[in-house]
Amino acid sequence: MDINIPGNVKKVIDRLAERGFEAFIVGGCVRDSLLGLPPKDYDVTTNALPEEIISCFEGDFRVIPTGIKHGTVTVVSNSENIEVTTYRVDGSYTDHRRPDSVSFTRVLEEDLARRDFTINAMAYSDERGIIDPYGGQRDLFIHKIRCVGSPDERFDEDALRIMRALRFASTLNFRIEKETAEAVHRKRSLLREISAERICAELTGFVMGTVPGELMMEFDDVFCTIVPEFAKCIGFNQRSRYHIYDVWEHTARSLDNSQNDKEIRLALLFHDIEKPSCFITDDEGHGHFPNHEKKSSETAERIMQRLRFDKETTKNVCSLIKYHYITPVDDKRVVKHLISVMGVDMFNKLAEVMKGDSRAKQEFCLERVNTLDAMKRKALEAADECCTLSDLAVKGNDLEAIGLSGREIGSALEKALDMVIDEELPNEKEAILEAVQRDDFLTEDTEANNSKPC
């Protein structure tokens, strides 16, 4: 099979060939090309030593010795960075992450032998076609993730490969081959030695896959290794008329039945994590989980901070968890109050979180999906209406001008917004200022305050 190599990459390969060296594209770009997917980038491997690579390109190309110790030189071709790496053999991995040393080789197959999975251990050039000594093409065809050589050795070398196996299986909808899967279970404790940032990146890629839920159930021990708080969810019987699965399986199935969005998927991953700690039963033995959404949000925040998720993602995910348990109501006022708290984009994500949650319950809970879709339509209708403080006809300086100060200003703005949303006040500056100046404005109990989803 021929692979179309982009012109800027082909220039690099051709230059090396002109100087008498072998050169191939290698790894993920070969895998993705064979799958009919657009490669994210192209890596080149060669039997030229690092100083020989530099000599080949100096003068005509910009050359950056980015990882010269490990044999990697970056060649800038048509303004794009192409990594060119010498065939190498890795030394020992005492930290279970990176080799202590590398030695260079002139034999391509020796370089491919050090790679993680067969589907990533293929090389290609127009002249020689696909070089596939470990059966990567066959594994692509039968949809298998299989380690090159001994799975135990591969995971001992780099424990992050455990999470990479799960990520590839999830994103490609592949199965993990039996011996590789057994090694994933055996070697899972090594993940504790991997940096939080790397776990975060792989976990994010995993939840964004095609079938993360199936893998979560098959490899629940791995997920409890990276997030010990999950352990209490596994096998926990909810004893609820709304549920047919334990907490962990419900969580897994909700991911598989949700929109493929990072914040939606992460919210569903953590949305019920504190259900077991909130569990109570009523007189008839039915399970209930009071306040679990708030506690789950708080726990998710601690976990995401520990795993070094960025602040914006953490804030948004925890907000989605906090509000995921509201009762869906096809009412524009309720929608507008939610938008006032979350914004339109986050409200739409909340609806998708709740849809994923509902699809992993008893069949009658699917009725909520229609209501949630109706709420999203209401959000569209409300696009030009006053839903947030930025839409309000008065601002803080307007209230300061009539004598309010400090916290009074914020409270008055929020109260005015509630009344405008509930159509108790028009969104007009004069009418709002007149209402604010009433003696009982900040003390009276209103329907708007009672209906606000906080």
C-alpha positions in Angstrom: 0.0 0.0 0.0 1.3 3.5 -0.9 1.1 6.3 1.7 0.9 9.9 0.6 3.8 11.7 2.3 3.4 15.5 2.4 5.9 17.5 0.3 7.7 19.1 3.2 8.3 15.7 4.8 9.3 14.2 1.5 11.9 16.9 1.1 13.5 15.8 4.3 13.5 12.1 3.4 14.8 12.8 -0.1 17.7 14.9 1.2 18.8 12.1 3.5 18.5 9.6 0.6 20.5 11.8 -1.7 23.3 11.8 0.9 23.3 8.0 1.1 21.2 7.4 4.2 18.0 5.4 4.8 14.9 7.5 5.9 11.3 6.5 6.7 8.3 8.0 8.2 7.5 6.1 11.4 5.1 5.5 14.2 1.7 7.2 14.5 1.7 8.8 11.1 2.0 5.3 9.4 -0.7 3.9 11.7 -3.1 6.7 11.0 -2.4 6.7 7.3 -3.2 2.9 7.1 -6.4 3.6 9.1 -7.4 6.4 6.6 -7.1 9.0 9.3 -5.2 12.3 8.8 -1.9 12.1 10.8 -1.4 14.8 13.4 2.3 15.0 12.6 5.1 13.1 10.8 8.2 11.7 12.4 11.2 10.6 10.3 13.7 8.0 11.4 17.1 7.4 9.7 20.3 5.5 10.0 22.2 8.8 9.9 23.8 9.8 13.2 22.8 13.1 14.7 25.8 15.0 13.5 25.3 13.4 10.0 21.7 14.6 10.0 22.8 18.1 10.8 25.5 18.0 8.1 22.8 16.9 5.5 20.6 19.9 6.1 22.9 22.8 7.2 22.9 25.7 4.8 19.6 24.8 3.0 17.3 24.2 6.0 17.1 25.5 9.5 18.3 22.8 11.9 17.5 22.7 15.7 19.3 20.1 17.9 16.2 19.6 20.1 17.1 16.2 21.5 20.5 15.6 20.3 21.4 13.3 23.2 18.6 11.0 22.3 19.3 11.3 18.6 16.6 13.8 17.6 17.2 16.8 15.4 14.4 19.1 14.2 14.5 20.1 10.6 12.4 23.1 9.5 10.9 22.3 6.1 8.5 24.8 4.5 8.1 26.5 7.9 7.1 23.2 9.5 9.1 21.4 12.2 10.0 17.8 11.2 11.6 15.6 13.9 14.3 13.4 12.5 15.6 10.7 14.9 18.5 8.3 14.5 17.7 4.6 14.8 18.4 3.8 18.4 18.3 1.1 21.1 17.2 2.2 24.6 19.1 1.4 27.7 17.6 0.5 31.1 14.6 2.5 32.4 15.2 2.9 36.2 12.4 5.5 36.6 9.8 3.5 34.5 9.4 6.4 32.2 12.5 7.3 30.2 15.7 5.4 29.2 18.8 6.2 31.3 20.8 6.1 28.0 20.4 5.3 24.3 22.8 3.9 21.8 22.5 4.4 18.1 22.1 1.6 15.5 22.1 1.4 11.8 19.4 -1.3 11.8 15.8 -0.1 11.4 14.3 -3.3 12.9 16.3 -2.8 16.1 14.7 0.7 16.5 11.2 -0.6 15.8 11.7 -3.3 18.5 11.9 -0.6 21.3 8.4 0.9 20.5 5.3 0.3 22.6 2.7 -1.3 20.4 2.8 -3.2 17.1 0.5 -0.6 15.4 3.1 2.1 16.3 6.1 0.0 15.2 5.8 0.4 11.4 7.9 2.5 9.1 7.3 3.5 5.4 9.2 5.0 2.5 8.1 5.2 -1.1 11.1 3.2 -2.1 10.7 0.2 0.3 7.0 0.4 1.2 5.8 -0.6 4.7 8.4 -2.1 7.1 6.3 -4.1 9.6 8.4 -6.8 11.4 6.0 -7.1 14.4 2.6 -7.6 12.7 1.2 -4.1 13.1 -0.8 -4.2 9.9 -2.5 -7.4 11.0 -3.3 -5.9 14.4 -4.8 -2.9 12.7 -7.0 -5.2 10.6 -8.2 -7.2 13.6 -8.5 -4.1 15.8 -6.0 -5.2 18.5 -3.7 -3.3 20.8 -0.6 -5.5 21.3 2.7 -4.8 22.8 5.9 -5.3 20.8 7.6 -8.3 22.4 7.0 -8.8 26.1 4.2 -6.7 27.5 5.7 -6.8 31.0 9.0 -5.5 29.7 7.4 -2.7 27.7 5.4 -1.6 30.8 8.4 -1.9 33.1 10.3 0.4 30.7 7.6 3.0 30.5 4.5 2.7 32.8 2.7 5.4 30.9 2.2 2.9 28.1 -0.5 1.3 30.3 -2.6 4.4 30.0 -1.6 4.7 26.3 -2.9 1.2 25.7 -6.3 2.2 27.2 -6.3 5.5 25.2 -5.6 3.8 21.9 -8.2 1.2 22.6 -10.8 3.9 23.5 -10.1 6.2 20.6 -9.7 3.6 17.9 -12.4 1.2 19.3 -9.9 -1.6 19.5 -9.6 -4.4 22.0 -6.5 -4.9 24.1 -4.9 -8.3 23.2 -5.0 -10.9 26.0 -1.4 -11.0 27.1 -1.1 -7.2 26.9 -4.3 -6.8 28.9 -3.1 -9.2 31.6 0.1 -7.2 31.9 -1.9 -4.0 32.2 -3.6 -5.4 35.3 -0.3 -6.8 36.7 1.7 -3.7 36.2 -0.9 -1.1 37.1 0.8 0.0 40.3 3.7 1.4 38.3 1.4 4.2 37.3 1.9 5.7 40.7 5.4 6.6 39.5 4.2 8.6 36.5 3.8 12.4 36.7 0.3 13.8 37.3 0.6 15.8 34.1 1.1 12.8 31.9 -1.7 10.9 33.6 -4.0 13.9 33.0 -3.2 14.0 29.3 -3.8 10.3 28.8 -7.0 10.2 30.9 -8.4 13.2 28.9 -7.6 11.4 25.6 -9.2 8.2 27.0 -12.5 9.8 28.0 -12.7 11.4 24.5 -12.6 8.0 22.8 -15.3 6.0 21.1 -15.9 3.4 23.9 -14.4 4.5 27.2 -17.1 3.0 29.3 -16.5 -0.6 28.2 -12.8 -0.2 29.0 -13.6 1.4 32.4 -15.5 -1.7 33.4 -12.8 -4.1 32.1 -9.9 -2.2 33.7 -11.6 -0.8 36.8 -8.4 -1.7 38.9 -6.3 0.6 36.7 -8.7 3.6 37.2 -8.7 3.0 40.9 -4.9 3.1 40.8 -4.8 6.6 39.3 -8.0 7.8 41.1 -8.3 5.8 44.4 -11.6 7.6 45.1 -13.3 5.5 42.4 -12.9 2.3 44.4 -16.0 2.9 46.5 -18.1 3.2 43.4 -17.3 -0.2 42.0 -20.1 -2.7 42.7 -22.0 -0.2 44.9 -25.7 -1.1 44.6 -27.8 2.0 44.3 -31.1 0.3 45.3 -32.9 3.0 43.3 -36.0 2.7 41.1 -34.2 5.0 38.6 -31.1 2.8 38.3 -30.3 -0.6 36.9 -26.5 -0.5 37.3 -24.1 0.0 40.2 -22.5 3.4 40.5 -19.3 2.5 38.5 -21.2 0.8 35.6 -23.7 3.7 35.5 -20.7 6.1 35.3 -19.1 4.1 32.5 -22.3 3.8 30.5 -23.1 7.5 30.9 -19.8 8.3 29.2 -20.6 5.9 26.3 -23.9 7.6 25.8 -22.8 11.2 25.9 -21.6 13.9 23.5 -17.9 13.7 22.8 -16.8 16.9 24.5 -13.9 17.0 27.0 -15.8 18.9 29.8 -19.0 16.8 29.4 -17.1 13.5 29.5 -14.9 14.6 32.5 -18.0 15.8 34.3 -19.7 12.4 33.8 -16.6 10.6 34.9 -16.8 12.2 38.3 -20.5 13.2 38.6 -21.5 10.4 41.0 -18.2 9.8 42.7 -19.6 10.6 46.2 -22.9 8.7 45.9 -21.6 5.9 48.1 -20.7 8.4 50.9 -24.2 10.1 50.7 -26.2 6.8 50.5 -29.3 6.5 52.8 -32.4 4.4 52.5 -36.0 5.3 53.1 -38.6 3.2 55.0 -39.2 1.0 52.0 -35.5 0.3 51.5 -35.0 2.6 48.4 -31.7 4.3 48.1 -31.3 8.1 48.0 -28.2 10.3 47.8 -28.9 13.7 49.3 -26.3 16.4 48.4 -24.2 14.0 46.4 -23.9 16.4 43.5 -22.2 19.0 45.8 -19.9 16.5 47.4 -19.0 15.0 44.1 -18.2 18.4 42.7 -15.9 19.1 45.6 -14.2 15.8 45.3 -13.8 16.2 41.6 -12.1 19.6 42.2 -9.6 18.0 44.5 -8.8 15.1 42.1 -8.5 17.4 39.1 -6.2 19.7 41.0 -4.1 16.7 42.0 -3.9 15.6 38.4 -2.9 19.1 37.3 -5.9 19.8 35.1 -6.0 23.5 34.1 -8.1 25.8 36.2 -10.7 26.6 33.5 -11.4 23.0 32.8 -11.6 22.2 36.5 -14.0 25.1 37.2 -16.3 24.2 34.3 -16.4 20.4 35.1 -17.1 21.0 38.7 -19.9 23.5 37.8 -21.5 20.9 35.5 -21.3 18.3 38.3 -22.8 20.7 40.9 -25.9 21.3 38.8 -26.3 17.9 37.0 -29.0 16.7 39.5 -31.6 19.5 38.9 -35.0 18.3 37.7 -35.4 19.0 33.9 -38.3 21.4 33.4 -39.4 22.8 30.0 -39.8 26.3 31.4 -38.0 29.3 29.9 -37.7 31.0 33.3 -35.8 28.0 34.7 -33.6 28.0 31.7 -32.8 31.7 31.9 -32.0 31.3 35.6 -29.5 28.5 34.8 -28.0 30.6 32.0 -27.6 33.5 34.5 -25.6 31.2 36.7 -23.6 29.3 34.0 -23.8 31.1 30.7 -25.3 29.7 27.5 -22.4 27.5 26.5 -22.2 25.8 29.9 -26.0 25.4 30.1 -25.9 23.5 26.8 -23.1 21.3 28.1 -25.1 20.7 31.3 -28.1 19.5 29.3 -25.7 17.0 27.5 -24.3 15.8 30.8 -27.8 15.2 32.1 -28.7 13.4 28.9 -25.8 11.1 29.2 -26.7 10.5 32.9 -30.4 9.7 31.9 -29.4 7.3 29.1 -27.6 5.1 31.7 -30.7 4.7 33.9 -34.0 2.8 33.7 -35.7 3.1 30.3 -38.4 5.5 31.6 -35.7 8.0 32.5 -35.2 8.6 28.7 -38.3 10.8 28.9 -35.9 13.4 30.4 -33.9 13.5 27.2 -36.8 15.1 25.4 -37.3 17.6 28.1 -33.6 18.5 28.1 -33.7 19.0 24.3 -36.7 21.3 24.8 -34.7 23.2 27.4 -31.9 23.7 24.9 -34.4 25.1 22.4 -35.6 27.5 25.1 -32.0 28.6 25.5 -31.9 29.5 21.8 -35.2 31.4 22.2 -33.7 33.3 25.1 -30.5 34.3 23.2 -31.7 37.9 22.8 -33.2 38.2 26.2 -31.8 39.4 29.5 -30.2 36.3 31.2 -27.0 37.6 32.7 -25.8 40.6 34.6 -24.0 41.8 31.4 -27.5 42.0 29.8 -29.0 44.0 32.6 -29.9 47.6 31.8 -28.2 48.9 34.9 -24.6 48.5 36.1 -22.8 48.8 39.4 -21.9 52.5 38.8 -25.7 53.3 38.3 -26.4 51.8 41.7 -23.5 53.6 43.3 -24.9 56.9 41.9 -28.1 56.4 43.9 -26.3 55.7 47.2 -25.6 51.9 47.2 -22.1 50.6 48.1 -20.1 47.5 48.7 -22.0 44.2 48.9 -25.4 46.1 48.5 -24.5 46.7 44.8 -23.9 43.0 44.0 -27.0 41.9 45.9 -29.2 44.5 44.2 -27.9 43.6 40.8 -28.6 39.9 41.4 -32.1 40.6 42.8 -32.9 42.9 39.8 -31.7 40.2 37.3 -33.9 37.6 39.0 -36.9 39.9 38.7 -36.2 40.7 35.1 -35.9 37.0 34.3 -39.2 36.3 36.1 -40.8 39.2 34.2 -41.6 41.1 37.4 -39.6 44.0 36.1 -38.9 45.2 32.5 -35.2 45.4 31.6 -35.3 49.1 31.6 -32.9 51.3 33.5 -35.5 53.7 35.0 -37.8 50.9 36.1 -35.0 48.9 37.8 -33.5 52.0 39.6 -37.0 52.8 40.9 -37.5 49.3 42.2 -34.0 49.2 43.8 -34.8 52.3 45.8 -37.8 50.7 47.5 -37.1 50.1 51.2 -37.9 46.4 51.1 -36.1 45.6 47.8 -33.3 43.6 49.3 -35.3 41.9 52.0 -38.5 40.8 50.4 -38.9 37.1 49.5 -39.7 36.7 45.8 -40.6 33.8 43.6 -37.5 34.6 41.6 -35.3 33.9 44.5 -37.1 30.7 45.3 -36.8 29.4 41.7 -33.1 30.3 41.2 -31.2 27.0 40.7 -28.5 27.4 43.3 
